[in-house]
Amino acid sequence: MTQPYRRKLKTLVGAASVIAAGNDSAPDTGIRRAISLAKIAEREKITGLFTADLLQADPAGLAGTTGSQDPLIALAALSQATSHIGLIATVSTSWLHPYHLARQIGTLDHLSGGRAGWNAVTSSVGEENFGEGALPPPEVRYARASEFIEVINALFDANQPDAVQRTASGGISIDPAKLHAINYRGDYFQVAGPLNVPPPPQRRPVQFQAGQSEAGVSLGARFAEVIYTSQPTFEAAQAFVADVQQRARRVGREQNLPLIMNSFHAIIGDSDADVARRLREKHERINYEQGRLRVADMLGGEIDLRDLPLDRPLPAALIPALAQVHRRQGRAAIFRSFALEGLTLRELIIKAEETGHWFTAGIPKVLADAIEQRYRAGVLDVISLHGLGQPDQQDLLLNGLLPELRRRNLLDSDYVGDDFRSSLELAPLSQG
C-alpha cells in the first residue's frame, strides 16, 4: 500500500540582530554579522529566518535583546543578501493597524521575491506606548486580532494579479480599475481599501500565529498556516495538536490543516560528559534573584516571589487561576502546571530559562531522537533551532545535529519551489 506523502521537517533559525553596539569597531558590524549568519543559514538550506518582537523596553532585562530592532526593516535588509530563505516578522495585532501592515509585509514580499511571512501576536505588554491606560483583556485582544487578519486577507485577495505591469522604460504602471475596495466594517477596524501595494508574489505572505490560550488556539485553528506553540513535553504536544486539528476541521479546514511549529531549546554536546558539563555551567550562570522575577512573569506577572525559599514548592495560594491571568495565558498555563506538580522555586527558575519551551540536552543523536519522535508522530512540522551565532554551539549545530537529521532523511536537501509558501509546501490558497 502506498504511504501518503509527508513533507520533510521545515527548519527556522532566529535572524541575528542588525544593531550597532557602542563598542563596535564600525557602525555596520551588526548588519554585517546578521548577513553572514543569514548566508550560513541559507547555505544549510534552513527554511526561514524568524524574528521575535516586543513593543516595550523591558526594565528587568527578562526579554534580553528581543524588541531592540524593527523586524520588518531588519528582514528587508537581509532579503537583499539572500535569495531563497523565508523571512518571518513578528507583528502585534493589538498595537498596529492592518492596512499599514499590509503595505509593509506586501512590500517585503515584493522586495524578497516572494519570501515574506508574518507572525501574528496579540501582545501582552506595550500598552503604555500606544495610548492605552491598561492592557485590554484577552477576549478583546483576540477579537481585534481576528478582525486584523480578516482585513489583511481581504486586502491581499481583492486586487487582481495583473494590476501592475512593467513598462518599456523599465518602470511600472498600475491599473487602478484592478485594485478593488473591501469596505470592511468591524468593531475594531473600518477599512475601505483598496490596498495600494499591488498583489505580492505570494498573493498573501505566509501567516504564522503564536498564542496557545483558549482564544489563541481558536484563532490559529481558523486562520494560521503555521501555529507557533510552546509544548515542553511530547504528551502535551500530542494533546495540543489533536485539539488544534479538531478545531480547524470544525471551521472547514480538513484539507488545509495548519502546520505546527515548536521552538527547540537545546544544549548540544559532543559526549555525555560534555553535555553534563555544559548543563552544569548553564545552571551555575543562572541569576536566581532575576529568576524569581522571570517565574512571576511566566505566571502572569502579578505575584511576588522575592522572599520565598528556593527549595520549596510555591504556596498554593500564590498560584493564580488562569481566569485571573491577562498576560500570556498560554505560558501561564504551562508554569501553573509545573507549580501544581510541586516543583520547587529553584526548579521553576531553571524551567523559566527556556520560557516554557521544549528543552533537551544531549549529543546530536539524542537530540535527533527527540525531534524525530515528534515528527514521526505528526505533531511537528516546523522546528526553530538554536545555536547559530553562538560560538560554543554553532559548530555542533552545523556539523552535528543538522547532519544527523539529514542522515535520517528528515530535512529537505534543497529549497522546494521558488517562494516561501512553496518551501513550506503549504496547500494552495483558495481563490479570493
NORHU-V874017 format. One record per residue. N is the residue number from 1. RES is the residue in one letter. SS is DSSP state (H for helix, E for strand, - for the rest). PHI is phi in radians with two decimals (NA if undefined). D_LAST is the distance of its C-alpha to the last C-alpha in whole Angstrom. Layout:
n = [N:N]
res = [RES:RES]
ss = [SS:SS]
phi = [PHI:PHI]
d_last = [D_LAST:D_LAST]
//
This chain:
n = [1:2:3:4:5:6:7:8:9:10:11:12:13:14:15:16:17:18:19:20:21:22:23:24:25:26:27:28:29:30:31:32:33:34:35:36:37:38:39:40:41:42:43:44:45:46:47:48:49:50:51:52:53:54:55:56:57:58:59:60:61:62:63:64:65:66:67:68:69:70:71:72:73:74:75:76:77:78:79:80:81:82:83:84:85:86:87:88:89:90:91:92:93:94:95:96:97:98:99:100:101:102:103:104:105:106:107:108:109:110:111:112:113:114:115:116:117:118:119:120:121:122:123:124:125:126:127:128:129:130:131:132:133:134:135:136:137:138:139:140:141:142:143:144:145:146:147:148:149:150:151:152:153:154:155:156:157:158:159:160:161:162:163:164:165:166:167:168:169:170:171:172:173:174:175:176:177:178:179:180:181:182:183:184:185:186:187:188:189:190:191:192:193:194:195:196:197:198:199:200:201:202:203:204:205:206:207:208:209:210:211:212:213:214:215:216:217:218:219:220:221:222:223:224:225:226:227:228:229:230:231:232:233:234:235:236:237:238:239:240:241:242:243:244:245:246:247:248:249:250:251:252:253:254:255:256:257:258:259:260:261:262:263:264:265:266:267:268:269:270:271:272:273:274:275:276:277:278:279:280:281:282:283:284:285:286:287:288:289:290:291:292:293:294:295:296:297:298:299:300:301:302:303:304:305:306:307:308:309:310:311:312:313:314:315:316:317:318:319:320:321:322:323:324:325:326:327:328:329:330:331:332:333:334:335:336:337:338:339:340:341:342:343:344:345:346:347:348:349:350:351:352:353:354:355:356:357:358:359:360:361:362:363:364:365:366:367:368:369:370:371:372:373:374:375:376:377:378:379:380:381:382:383:384:385:386:387:388:389:390:391:392:393:394:395:396:397:398:399:400:401:402:403:404:405:406:407:408:409:410:411:412:413:414:415:416:417:418:419:420:421:422:423:424:425:426:427:428:429:430:431:432]
res = [M:T:Q:P:Y:R:R:K:L:K:T:L:V:G:A:A:S:V:I:A:A:G:N:D:S:A:P:D:T:G:I:R:R:A:I:S:L:A:K:I:A:E:R:E:K:I:T:G:L:F:T:A:D:L:L:Q:A:D:P:A:G:L:A:G:T:T:G:S:Q:D:P:L:I:A:L:A:A:L:S:Q:A:T:S:H:I:G:L:I:A:T:V:S:T:S:W:L:H:P:Y:H:L:A:R:Q:I:G:T:L:D:H:L:S:G:G:R:A:G:W:N:A:V:T:S:S:V:G:E:E:N:F:G:E:G:A:L:P:P:P:E:V:R:Y:A:R:A:S:E:F:I:E:V:I:N:A:L:F:D:A:N:Q:P:D:A:V:Q:R:T:A:S:G:G:I:S:I:D:P:A:K:L:H:A:I:N:Y:R:G:D:Y:F:Q:V:A:G:P:L:N:V:P:P:P:P:Q:R:R:P:V:Q:F:Q:A:G:Q:S:E:A:G:V:S:L:G:A:R:F:A:E:V:I:Y:T:S:Q:P:T:F:E:A:A:Q:A:F:V:A:D:V:Q:Q:R:A:R:R:V:G:R:E:Q:N:L:P:L:I:M:N:S:F:H:A:I:I:G:D:S:D:A:D:V:A:R:R:L:R:E:K:H:E:R:I:N:Y:E:Q:G:R:L:R:V:A:D:M:L:G:G:E:I:D:L:R:D:L:P:L:D:R:P:L:P:A:A:L:I:P:A:L:A:Q:V:H:R:R:Q:G:R:A:A:I:F:R:S:F:A:L:E:G:L:T:L:R:E:L:I:I:K:A:E:E:T:G:H:W:F:T:A:G:I:P:K:V:L:A:D:A:I:E:Q:R:Y:R:A:G:V:L:D:V:I:S:L:H:G:L:G:Q:P:D:Q:Q:D:L:L:L:N:G:L:L:P:E:L:R:R:R:N:L:L:D:S:D:Y:V:G:D:D:F:R:S:S:L:E:L:A:P:L:S:Q:G]
ss = [-:-:-:-:-:-:-:-:E:E:E:E:E:E:-:-:-:-:-:-:-:-:-:-:-:-:-:-:H:H:H:H:H:H:H:H:H:H:H:H:H:H:H:-:-:-:-:E:E:E:E:-:-:-:-:-:-:-:-:-:-:-:-:-:-:-:-:-:-:-:H:H:H:H:H:H:H:H:H:-:-:-:-:-:-:E:E:E:E:E:E:E:-:-:-:-:-:H:H:H:H:H:H:H:H:H:H:H:H:H:H:H:-:-:-:E:E:E:E:E:E:-:-:-:-:-:H:H:H:-:-:-:-:-:-:-:-:H:H:H:H:H:H:H:H:H:H:H:H:H:H:H:H:H:H:H:H:H:-:-:-:-:-:E:E:E:-:-:-:-:-:E:E:E:-:H:H:H:-:-:E:E:E:E:E:-:-:-:-:E:E:E:E:-:-:-:-:-:-:E:-:-:E:-:-:E:E:E:E:E:-:-:-:H:H:H:H:H:H:H:H:H:H:-:-:E:E:E:E:-:-:-:-:H:H:H:H:H:H:H:H:H:H:H:H:H:H:H:H:H:-:-:-:-:-:-:-:-:E:E:E:E:E:E:E:E:E:E:E:-:-:H:H:H:H:H:H:H:H:H:H:H:H:H:-:-:-:H:H:H:H:H:H:H:H:H:H:H:-:-:-:-:-:-:-:-:-:-:-:-:-:-:E:-:-:H:H:H:-:-:-:H:H:H:-:-:-:-:H:H:H:H:H:H:H:H:H:H:H:H:-:-:-:E:H:H:H:H:H:H:H:H:-:-:-:-:-:E:E:E:E:E:E:H:H:H:H:H:H:H:H:H:H:H:H:H:-:-:-:-:-:E:E:E:E:-:-:-:-:-:-:-:-:H:H:H:H:H:H:H:H:H:H:H:H:H:H:-:-:-:E:-:-:-:-:-:-:-:-:H:H:H:H:-:-:-:-:-:-:-:-:-]
phi = [NA:-1.24:-1.31:-1.10:-1.13:-2.22:-1.05:-1.22:-1.17:-1.60:-2.16:-2.24:-2.32:-1.24:-1.22:-1.28:-1.20:-1.69:-1.28:-1.39:-1.79:-1.10:-1.81:-1.23:-1.34:-2.60:-1.21:-1.75:-1.03:-1.09:-1.21:-1.13:-1.14:-1.06:-1.15:-1.05:-1.23:-1.11:-1.19:-1.10:-1.04:-1.19:-1.05:-1.47:1.13:-1.11:-1.26:-2.74:-1.80:-1.96:-2.15:-1.44:-2.79:-2.40:-1.91:-2.79:-1.35:-1.55:-1.16:-1.53:1.29:-1.25:-1.61:1.09:-1.69:-1.03:1.65:-1.46:-2.55:-1.41:-1.05:-1.16:-1.24:-1.06:-1.22:-1.05:-1.13:-1.21:-1.09:-1.48:-1.91:-2.31:-2.41:-2.26:-1.25:-1.26:-2.34:-1.98:-1.83:-1.39:-2.36:-1.49:-1.41:-1.49:-1.98:-1.90:-1.95:-1.11:-1.14:-1.07:-1.12:-1.01:-1.15:-1.21:-1.26:-1.14:-1.15:-1.07:-1.14:-1.09:-1.05:-1.68:1.27:1.63:-2.14:-1.56:-2.53:-2.40:-1.86:-1.38:-2.25:-1.59:1.22:-1.88:-2.49:1.82:-1.06:-1.21:-1.71:-2.29:1.34:-1.80:-1.25:-2.55:-1.15:-1.04:-1.12:-0.94:-1.12:-1.26:-1.08:-1.34:-1.13:-1.13:-1.06:-1.06:-1.14:-0.97:-1.21:-1.03:-1.12:-0.97:-1.09:-1.11:-1.09:-1.21:-1.39:-1.29:-1.43:-1.38:-1.00:-1.71:-1.16:-2.07:-2.31:-1.42:-1.63:-1.06:-1.38:1.74:-1.41:-2.22:-2.20:-2.08:-1.60:-1.11:-1.21:-1.79:-1.86:-2.02:-1.18:-2.00:0.84:-1.41:-2.30:-2.22:-1.30:-2.00:-2.34:-2.20:-2.27:-1.40:1.28:-1.35:-1.22:-1.60:-1.63:-1.02:-0.91:-1.19:-0.95:-1.56:1.17:-2.05:-0.97:-1.10:-1.70:-1.70:-2.63:-2.04:2.67:-2.28:-1.23:-0.95:-1.19:-1.17:-1.14:-1.12:-1.10:-1.09:-1.08:-1.41:-2.03:-1.23:-1.57:-2.39:-1.80:-1.66:-2.39:-1.73:-2.33:-1.22:-2.20:-1.07:-1.13:-1.12:-1.09:-1.07:-1.13:-1.10:-1.13:-1.05:-1.14:-1.04:-1.16:-1.10:-1.13:-1.11:-1.12:-1.15:-1.78:1.54:-1.86:-0.94:-1.66:-2.55:-1.19:-1.14:-1.29:-1.94:-2.01:-2.11:-1.60:-1.79:-1.56:-2.49:-1.94:-1.79:-2.26:-1.70:-2.77:-1.06:-1.14:-1.14:-1.07:-1.06:-1.12:-1.11:-1.18:-1.08:-1.14:-1.06:-1.18:-1.18:-1.47:-1.17:-1.57:-1.26:-1.23:-1.16:-1.06:-1.05:-1.15:-1.16:-1.12:-1.02:-1.12:-1.10:-1.71:1.90:1.51:-1.94:-2.06:-1.98:-1.95:-1.15:-1.84:-1.43:-1.17:-1.21:-1.83:-2.22:-1.14:-1.20:-1.03:-0.99:-1.16:-1.51:-1.39:-1.29:-1.24:-1.03:-1.11:-1.52:-1.65:-1.93:-2.10:0.91:-1.06:-1.11:-1.16:-1.08:-1.09:-1.10:-1.31:-1.11:-1.15:-1.05:-1.14:-1.23:-1.24:1.69:-1.05:-1.26:-1.05:-1.05:-1.14:-1.14:-1.12:-1.12:-1.06:-1.19:-1.03:-1.78:0.86:1.52:-1.44:-1.06:-2.33:-2.49:-2.04:3.03:-1.29:-0.89:-1.09:-1.14:-1.14:-1.11:-1.02:-1.12:-1.16:-1.11:-1.01:-1.20:-1.11:-1.12:-1.40:1.36:-1.96:-2.54:-2.02:-2.35:-2.21:-1.68:-1.78:-1.94:2.21:-1.16:1.57:-1.75:-0.96:-1.55:-2.22:-1.06:-1.12:-1.20:-1.24:-1.27:-1.96:-2.16:-1.22:-1.08:-1.05:-1.17:-1.18:-1.20:-1.04:-1.53:1.08:-1.65:-1.99:-1.14:-1.49:-2.75:-1.22:-1.74:1.39:-1.90:-2.46:-1.13:-0.99:-1.20:-1.08:-1.41:0.98:-1.32:-1.10:-1.02:-1.15:-1.19:-1.19:-1.30]
d_last = [37:34:32:29:27:27:26:28:29:27:29:29:32:32:32:35:36:37:39:42:45:49:51:49:51:48:45:42:44:41:38:40:40:37:36:39:37:34:35:37:34:32:35:35:31:30:27:26:28:27:28:29:30:32:32:36:39:41:44:46:44:42:39:41:39:35:34:36:34:30:28:25:28:30:27:27:30:30:27:30:32:30:28:26:26:23:24:23:24:25:23:25:22:25:27:24:22:18:18:20:19:16:18:20:18:16:20:21:18:19:23:23:21:18:20:19:19:19:21:21:24:26:29:32:34:34:34:37:36:33:35:35:38:37:34:32:32:30:28:27:26:24:23:22:20:18:17:17:14:12:13:12:9:8:10:9:5:7:9:10:11:14:15:18:21:24:27:30:32:29:28:24:23:20:19:18:17:14:13:12:13:12:15:15:18:19:23:23:20:20:17:17:15:14:14:17:17:15:12:14:15:13:10:10:14:15:16:19:21:25:26:28:30:29:26:25:24:22:20:20:19:16:14:16:16:20:22:25:28:32:34:37:38:37:38:36:33:33:33:30:28:29:28:24:23:25:23:19:20:21:17:16:16:19:17:16:18:19:21:25:26:30:32:35:38:41:45:45:49:51:53:54:56:54:51:54:55:52:51:54:54:50:52:55:53:51:52:52:53:49:48:49:47:44:45:45:41:40:41:40:42:44:47:50:51:54:57:56:58:56:57:57:53:52:53:51:52:50:47:44:42:38:38:40:38:35:35:33:34:32:35:38:37:38:41:42:42:44:47:47:48:51:50:53:51:52:50:47:48:47:44:43:43:40:38:38:36:37:40:43:46:47:48:45:45:45:42:40:42:40:36:37:38:34:32:34:34:30:30:29:26:27:30:31:34:37:40:39:41:43:47:48:45:43:45:45:41:41:44:44:41:39:41:42:38:38:41:39:36:34:32:30:33:30:27:24:22:21:19:19:17:19:22:21:20:17:14:12:8:6:4:0]
//
